[in-house]
Amino acid sequence: MTIRAGILGYGNLGRGVEAAVQTAPDMELAAVFTRRDPKSVKTLTGVPVVSAGDAAAWADRIDVMILGGGSATDLPRQTPEFAKLFNCVDSFDTHAKIPEHFEAVDQAARGAGKLTLISCGWDPGLFSVLRCLSESVLPRGRSYTFWGRGVSQGHSDAIRRVEGVRDARQYTVPVEKALEEVRSGANPELTARQMHTRECYVVAKGGADKEKIASRIRSMPNYFEPYDTTVNFISEEELQRDHQGLPHGGFVLRSGTTGLKDEMCELIEFRLKLDSNPQFTGSVLAACARAVVRMRAMGQSGCRTLLDVAPAWLSPREGAELRKALL
């Protein structure tokens, strides 16, 4: 069976999904859906571009819709809406709001007899699974997640939504001292502010109040308020010259003890180092789209996360081949 995928939204993430679907052995891209004028959108692979308002007419031609919008304003509205029409995958990444997003999507998808996987990037997503795995193996211990140094697409998008901002890039930077303290086995108690800083590079619109922009960014709940945040105003030329790449990465660590008397100290560490955040995230979304189709065929409906997905369902390989090659 060839899985027919659609993409809603054609920015950096949408193009990353397109590349991942194109290289998957069991998937094909049926169409890209956009809020822009479809005639103005040129895809990498030449697939049809359709107005998002006409998506319902494609319900029988798409097995899974992959949503490429931002978490600040797009996905809270789009995912519940499209979950009523399609099996879906999104990359909603506002950690504090995932429970309420899950409930809204679950109600919409369950009522329509559809299945949606939310928060399917690498964090939340892959790192969520790694945290669960390491905490299960080392129940006596403490988990830590460090992100960066890299460009956060969601945080950059949130800055671009601030009035007076033309464009922006946001870098998440781990505090090296805190990372080394964890690796030493000290099991420190660390606040968000002690673990990361945020660097923002902002191009302001002509005449915009830069002090007001900086204040709005630093006070943004969940995104910037809990961190030491530096806001740098630069020209559009500087942004194009120095900040066009989209690297990212991070670490999940679990420091704990084993033995009847906690006599052995153990450390689990996972790392991602990415040249392209959107292309890698697009690859995660494509794998999750495969899982959604399989899980729906098993009769599942409603909302799920990667914590509910068996690893084999993400792979294009059959079970016998996986057992032979990977066990």
Residue pairs with C-beta under 8 A, 6 or more apart in sequence:
1 26
2 26
2 27
2 28
3 24
3 26
3 27
3 28
3 63
3 64
3 289
3 290
3 293
4 27
4 28
4 30
4 61
4 62
4 63
4 64
5 17
5 21
5 27
5 28
5 29
5 30
5 62
5 63
5 64
5 65
5 66
5 286
5 289
6 29
6 30
6 31
6 32
6 33
6 55
6 58
6 62
6 64
6 65
6 66
6 86
7 14
7 17
7 18
7 21
7 29
7 31
7 32
7 33
7 65
7 66
7 68
8 14
8 33
8 34
8 52
8 55
8 65
8 66
8 67
8 68
8 69
8 78
8 82
9 33
9 34
9 35
9 67
9 68
9 69
9 74
10 18
10 32
10 34
10 36
10 41
10 43
10 49
10 68
11 68
11 278
12 153
12 246
12 278
13 68
13 91
13 153
13 278
13 281
13 282
13 285
14 32
14 68
14 282
15 44
15 278
15 279
15 282
16 276
16 278
16 279
16 280
16 281
16 282
16 283
16 285
17 66
17 68
17 282
17 285
17 286
18 29
18 32
18 43
18 44
18 45
18 47
18 282
19 44
19 279
19 282
20 279
20 282
20 283
20 285
20 286
20 287
21 27
21 28
21 29
21 66
21 286
21 289
22 29
22 44
22 45
24 286
24 290
24 316
25 316
26 290
26 316
27 286
27 289
27 290
29 45
29 47
30 47
30 48
30 58
30 61
30 62
31 47
31 48
31 49
31 50
31 58
31 61
31 62
32 41
32 43
32 47
32 48
32 49
32 50
33 49
33 50
33 51
33 52
33 54
33 55
33 58
33 65
34 41
34 49
34 50
34 51
34 52
35 51
35 52
38 49
38 50
38 51
39 49
41 49
42 49
43 49
50 58
55 65
55 82
55 85
55 86
56 85
59 85
59 86
62 86
63 87
63 293
64 86
64 87
64 88
64 89
64 289
64 292
64 293
65 82
65 85
65 86
65 87
65 88
65 89
66 88
66 89
66 90
66 285
66 286
66 289
67 74
67 75
67 78
67 79
67 82
67 88
67 89
67 90
67 91
68 91
69 75
69 78
69 90
70 153
70 154
70 157
70 158
71 91
71 92
71 93
71 94
71 154
71 157
72 94
72 154
72 157
72 158
72 161
73 161
75 90
75 91
75 92
75 101
76 92
76 97
76 101
76 104
78 90
79 88
79 90
79 92
79 101
79 104
79 105
79 108
79 116
79 118
80 104
80 105
80 107
80 108
81 108
82 88
83 105
83 108
83 109
83 112
83 114
83 116
83 303
84 108
84 109
84 111
84 112
84 114
85 112
85 114
86 114
87 114
87 115
87 116
87 292
87 293
87 296
88 109
88 114
88 115
88 116
88 117
88 292
89 116
89 117
89 118
89 120
89 285
89 288
89 289
89 292
90 116
90 117
90 118
90 119
90 120
91 119
91 120
91 121
91 125
91 281
91 284
91 285
92 98
92 101
92 118
92 119
92 124
93 119
93 121
93 123
93 124
93 154
94 101
94 154
94 222
94 223
95 124
95 222
96 222
97 222
98 118
98 119
98 124
98 305
101 118
101 119
102 118
102 303
102 305
103 303
105 116
105 118
105 303
106 302
106 303
108 116
109 115
109 116
109 301
109 302
109 303
110 301
110 302
110 303
113 301
114 296
114 301
115 292
115 295
115 296
115 300
115 301
115 302
115 303
115 304
116 292
116 302
116 303
116 304
117 288
117 291
117 292
117 303
117 304
117 305
117 306
117 309
118 303
118 304
118 305
119 125
119 128
119 305
119 306
120 284
120 285
120 288
120 305
120 306
121 281
121 284
121 285
122 250
122 272
122 274
122 280
122 281
122 284
123 145
123 147
123 250
124 305
124 306
125 284
125 288
125 306
126 272
126 284
126 306
127 145
127 250
127 252
127 270
127 272
128 305
128 306
128 307
129 306
129 307
130 252
130 270
131 143
131 145
131 252
131 254
132 307
134 143
134 252
134 253
134 254
134 268
134 270
135 141
135 143
135 254
137 254
137 268
138 254
138 255
138 256
138 257
138 258
138 266
138 268
139 256
140 256
140 257
140 258
140 262
141 187
141 254
141 255
141 256
141 257
141 266
142 187
142 254
142 255
142 256
143 252
143 253
143 254
144 182
144 190
144 195
144 251
144 252
144 253
144 254
144 255
145 250
145 251
145 252
145 253
146 174
146 178
146 179
146 195
146 196
146 250
146 251
146 253
147 172
147 174
147 196
147 248
147 249
147 250
148 171
148 172
148 173
148 174
148 196
148 248
148 249
148 250
149 171
149 172
149 173
149 174
149 247
149 249
150 171
150 172
150 246
150 247
150 248
150 249
150 250
150 274
150 277
151 169
151 170
151 171
151 243
151 245
151 246
151 247
151 248
151 277
152 170
152 171
152 172
152 248
152 277
153 246
153 277
153 278
153 281
154 223
155 170
155 172
155 198
155 223
155 224
156 168
156 169
156 170
158 170
158 220
158 223
159 165
159 168
159 170
159 200
159 202
159 217
160 167
160 168
162 213
162 216
162 217
163 208
163 213
163 216
164 204
164 205
164 208
164 209
164 210
164 212
164 213
165 202
165 203
165 204
165 205
165 208
165 213
166 203
166 204
166 205
166 236
167 202
167 203
167 236
167 239
168 200
168 201
168 202
168 203
168 239
169 200
169 201
169 239
169 243
170 198
170 199
170 200
170 201
171 198
171 199
171 200
171 201
172 196
172 198
172 248
173 196
173 197
173 198
173 199
174 195
174 196
174 250
174 251
175 194
175 195
175 196
175 197
178 188
178 190
178 194
178 195
179 251
181 188
181 190
182 188
182 190
182 253
182 255
183 253
183 267
183 269
185 255
185 265
185 267
187 255
191 226
192 226
192 227
193 226
193 227
193 228
196 227
197 227
197 228
197 229
197 230
198 224
198 227
198 228
198 229
198 230
199 229
199 230
199 232
200 217
200 224
200 229
200 230
200 231
200 232
201 232
201 234
201 238
201 239
201 242
201 243
202 213
202 214
202 217
202 231
202 232
202 233
202 234
203 233
203 234
203 235
203 236
203 239
204 210
204 213
204 233
210 233
213 231
214 231
214 233
217 224
217 229
217 231
218 224
218 225
218 229
218 231
219 225
234 242
245 275
245 276
246 276
246 277
246 278
247 274
247 275
247 276
247 277
248 272
248 274
248 277
248 280
249 271
249 272
249 273
249 274
250 271
250 272
251 269
251 270
251 271
251 272
252 268
252 269
252 270
253 267
253 268
253 269
253 270
254 267
254 268
255 265
255 266
255 267
256 265
256 266
256 267
257 263
257 264
257 265
257 266
258 264
258 266
272 280
274 280
287 314
287 315
288 306
288 309
288 314
290 313
290 314
290 315
290 316
291 309
291 310
291 313
291 314
294 313
295 304
295 309
295 313
312 319
312 322
315 322
317 325
